[in-house]
Amino acid sequence: MRRRESARERERARRADEEEHVADRPRIGIFGAGKVGTALARLLLDAGYEVALTGSPRQTALDLLVAVVAPGARVATADDLVAGADVIVVAVPFGKAPSVPWDAFDGRIVVDATNYWPPVDGHIAEIDDDPRTTSEVHAGWNPAARLVKSLNHLGYHDMEDDALPAGSPLRRALAVVGDDAEARAVVAAIIDDIGFDPVDGGALVNGCALEPGHPAFGRELSATELEGLLEAERVVAA
Ligand SMILES: NC(=O)c1ccc[n+]([C@@H]2O[C@H](COP(=O)([O-])OP(=O)(O)OC[C@H]3O[C@@H](n4cnc5c(N)ncnc54)[C@H](OP(=O)(O)O)[C@@H]3O)[C@@H](O)[C@H]2O)c1
C-alpha cells in the first residue's frame, strides 16, 4: 500500500516544481532601470523570471531604487548582467544605445525595446539618413547577437495595466520580429508569460511597422488585428 505524502513532502515537491519551472525559463538582464526597464522587471518577476537590471553611471542609488520599484530584481554591473543573462533587453534612451556593450552580446538573444523619438532624443543625422529600421542599425553593431525587436510599441504605463492571462478576450498583442526564428520563439514565450499575445512578424526589416509614426506603434490591438496589420506592412516574407 502506498504511504500518503506528508504536508512537508508535498510542499517540498511543490517548491521543486516551482524551481524547475523557473530554471526552465531564461534569465533576463535589462539595460536601463527607467520607466520601461522597471515596469518590465515587475512583470517578469511576477511571472517567475529571474531578472537583473543595470543602470546608467548617474544612478548612484540604484540598489535602493530597485528594492523599492522592482523588489526581487538583482542589480548588476553591465559585465555581470551580460554574463548571467540568457536574454538581454535594451531599454535605454535611444541616444544612449551606443553606450550599451553590444560587442559582448555574441550569441545572445537581445530584445531591442528602444525607439528613436526626435522630440526626446533630438535629431540624429545618421539615423535620419539611414533607410534601415533602428533595430537593423543596432543589429549591425553586432551581427553575432540574435536581435529581436519587441516591446518598443507598448507604452510603459500600459505594461502592467494591460497584461492579462492567456485566453482573456481583451488580451492585447505584441509583435516579435527578428532574423533568428528561434530567438523570436523564445521572446514570444516571454511575451505570453508576462500577459500579452505574441505575434510573430518574421524578419527584422518588418519591424518598420512597429516604429513611432507607423501603424502598430502604441496601438491596442488583438492578435488578429496585429497579424493583419503586419501582413499589410510586411517588407519580406517570414
Ligand atoms: N516610455 C515608454 O513608454 C516607452 C515604451 C516603449 C519603449 N520605450 C523606449 O525604451 C527606451 C527606454 O525608455 P524609458 O522611458 O524607460 O526611458 P527612461 O525612463 O529614461 O529610462 C532609461 C534609463 O536607462 C539609463 N541608461 C542610459 N544608458 C544606459 C546604459 N548604457 N546602461 C544602463 N542604463 C542606461 C538611463 O539613464 P540616464 O538618464 O543617465 O541616461 C535611464 O535611467 C527608450 O529607447 C524608449 O524610446 C519607451
Ligand as a Chemical Component Dictionary entry (heavy atoms), coordinates in Angstrom:
data_LIG
# 
_chem_comp.id                   LIG 
_chem_comp.type                 NON-POLYMER 
_chem_comp.pdbx_formal_charge   0 
_chem_comp.three_letter_code    LIG 
# 
loop_
_chem_comp_atom.comp_id 
_chem_comp_atom.atom_id 
_chem_comp_atom.alt_atom_id 
_chem_comp_atom.type_symbol 
_chem_comp_atom.charge 
_chem_comp_atom.model_Cartn_x 
_chem_comp_atom.model_Cartn_y 
_chem_comp_atom.model_Cartn_z 
_chem_comp_atom.pdbx_ordinal 
LIG N1  N1  N 0  8.474  55.297 -22.098 1  
LIG C1  C1  C 0  7.762  54.416 -22.811 2  
LIG O1  O1  O 0  6.524  54.300 -22.661 3  
LIG C2  C2  C 0  8.464  53.523 -23.780 4  
LIG C3  C3  C 0  7.770  52.412 -24.288 5  
LIG C4  C4  C 0  8.434  51.533 -25.131 6  
LIG C5  C5  C 0  9.754  51.759 -25.483 7  
LIG N2  N2  N 1  10.382 52.876 -25.000 8  
LIG C6  C6  C 0  11.798 53.046 -25.363 9  
LIG O2  O2  O 0  12.547 52.354 -24.357 10 
LIG C7  C7  C 0  13.731 53.076 -24.043 11 
LIG C8  C8  C 0  13.710 53.431 -22.556 12 
LIG O3  O3  O 0  12.606 54.286 -22.317 13 
LIG P1  P1  P 0  12.256 54.756 -20.832 14 
LIG O4  O4  O 0  11.011 55.536 -20.970 15 
LIG O5  O5  O -1 12.344 53.632 -19.900 16 
LIG O6  O6  O 0  13.471 55.756 -20.556 17 
LIG P2  P2  P 0  13.999 56.244 -19.137 18 
LIG O7  O7  O 0  12.886 56.273 -18.153 19 
LIG O8  O8  O 0  14.793 57.479 -19.395 20 
LIG O9  O9  O 0  14.980 55.068 -18.681 21 
LIG C9  C9  C 0  16.129 54.700 -19.371 22 
LIG C10 C10 C 0  17.224 54.521 -18.366 23 
LIG O10 O10 O 0  18.368 53.937 -18.996 24 
LIG C11 C11 C 0  19.524 54.543 -18.433 25 
LIG N3  N3  N 0  20.701 54.284 -19.235 26 
LIG C12 C12 C 0  21.310 55.072 -20.178 27 
LIG N4  N4  N 0  22.379 54.437 -20.679 28 
LIG C13 C13 C 0  22.463 53.240 -20.054 29 
LIG C14 C14 C 0  23.354 52.148 -20.162 30 
LIG N5  N5  N 0  24.368 52.130 -21.019 31 
LIG N6  N6  N 0  23.155 51.089 -19.347 32 
LIG C15 C15 C 0  22.118 51.044 -18.486 33 
LIG N7  N7  N 0  21.236 52.066 -18.343 34 
LIG C16 C16 C 0  21.410 53.144 -19.125 35 
LIG C17 C17 C 0  19.105 55.990 -18.352 36 
LIG O11 O11 O 0  19.979 56.730 -17.529 37 
LIG P3  P3  P 0  20.347 58.258 -17.940 38 
LIG O12 O12 O 0  19.120 59.040 -17.657 39 
LIG O13 O13 O 0  21.503 58.569 -17.064 40 
LIG O14 O14 O 0  20.676 58.244 -19.400 41 
LIG C18 C18 C 0  17.719 55.845 -17.751 42 
LIG O15 O15 O 0  17.781 55.692 -16.345 43 
LIG C19 C19 C 0  13.760 54.284 -24.957 44 
LIG O16 O16 O 0  14.535 53.976 -26.095 45 
LIG C20 C20 C 0  12.290 54.474 -25.333 46 
LIG O17 O17 O 0  12.138 55.087 -26.605 47 
LIG C21 C21 C 0  9.781  53.750 -24.147 48 
# 
loop_
_chem_comp_bond.comp_id 
_chem_comp_bond.atom_id_1 
_chem_comp_bond.atom_id_2 
_chem_comp_bond.value_order 
_chem_comp_bond.pdbx_ordinal 
LIG N1  C1  SING 1  
LIG C1  O1  DOUB 2  
LIG C1  C2  SING 3  
LIG C2  C3  SING 4  
LIG C2  C21 DOUB 5  
LIG C3  C4  DOUB 6  
LIG C4  C5  SING 7  
LIG C5  N2  DOUB 8  
LIG N2  C6  SING 9  
LIG N2  C21 SING 10 
LIG C6  O2  SING 11 
LIG C6  C20 SING 12 
LIG O2  C7  SING 13 
LIG C7  C8  SING 14 
LIG C7  C19 SING 15 
LIG C8  O3  SING 16 
LIG O3  P1  SING 17 
LIG P1  O4  DOUB 18 
LIG P1  O5  SING 19 
LIG P1  O6  SING 20 
LIG O6  P2  SING 21 
LIG P2  O7  DOUB 22 
LIG P2  O8  SING 23 
LIG P2  O9  SING 24 
LIG O9  C9  SING 25 
LIG C9  C10 SING 26 
LIG C10 O10 SING 27 
LIG C10 C18 SING 28 
LIG O10 C11 SING 29 
LIG C11 N3  SING 30 
LIG C11 C17 SING 31 
LIG N3  C12 SING 32 
LIG N3  C16 SING 33 
LIG C12 N4  DOUB 34 
LIG N4  C13 SING 35 
LIG C13 C14 SING 36 
LIG C13 C16 DOUB 37 
LIG C14 N5  SING 38 
LIG C14 N6  DOUB 39 
LIG N6  C15 SING 40 
LIG C15 N7  DOUB 41 
LIG N7  C16 SING 42 
LIG C17 O11 SING 43 
LIG C17 C18 SING 44 
LIG O11 P3  SING 45 
LIG P3  O12 DOUB 46 
LIG P3  O13 SING 47 
LIG P3  O14 SING 48 
LIG C18 O15 SING 49 
LIG C19 O16 SING 50 
LIG C19 C20 SING 51 
LIG C20 O17 SING 52 
# 
